[in-house]
Amino acid sequence: MGKSLVVGSNKGGVGKTTTVVNLAVMLSVLYKIRVIILKTDKNPELMDWKEKRIAAGLTPIPIHEAYGRDVNKEIKRLQKMADVVIADCPGHDSAEFRSALTVADILVTLVKPSSRFETGTLSEVTEAVRTAQLQANGNPSLKPWVLMTRVKPNKVTDAIELEKELKSNEIWIQPLKTRLSDLDVYEGACNLGAGVHEISRAASLNKAKALLELMVKEIDLV
């Protein structure tokens, strides 16, 4: 039975899909892990990436789809077929997100620490996570994390302050030590139907790869 990772947020445009595909490629290329992406968001980004990947002649990464309250059943089914299942959830509170939380091994919710619009969603995401963990027939073993992303060098103080706030009360989802810097290469790789571990030259490429590698080790995905 493979592990399941849910990537979600209560706000769109935070980089969920970009992170999902870069993680999937890294796990497949670097760690030789069988990965399946589960699309639970009806926007077309993942399928656009898949088409670009095929056109570029890159090794396919399976993408399945599931919507509504049965997402949890599809995650369990796919876990029998892969080492890691990564569920890309909608950018809002949804039936798909809450269903996924009932069976997921790990949740990563993305937030740009300098954006009050994004940090403001953490209370809602925390509520959904604690409900999934504590409800009858819930998922007490779910391990949730906050991943700070798109962190600019001149905004590190915002990340430090958010980390302090989250660590001040254990009810909050706790932050990862690893933070993803604001690097164009993550999006640039996706635009090619690839991930950063498949391209050979780009600004800050080694840093981009290293941060993803640190992250998956920190969440115990590899």
Secondary structure, 3 states (H helix, E strand, C coil): CCEEEEEECCCCCCCHHHHHHHHHHHHHHCCCCCEEEEECCCCCHHHHHHHHHHHCCCCCCCEEECCHHHHHHHHHHHHCCCCEEEEECCCCCCHHHHHHHCCCCEEEEEECCCCHHHHCCHHHHHHHHHHHHHCCCCCCCCEEEEEECCECHHHHHHHHHHHHHHHCCCCCCCECCCCCECCHHHHHHHHCCCCHHHCCCCCCHHHHHHHHHHHHHHCCCC
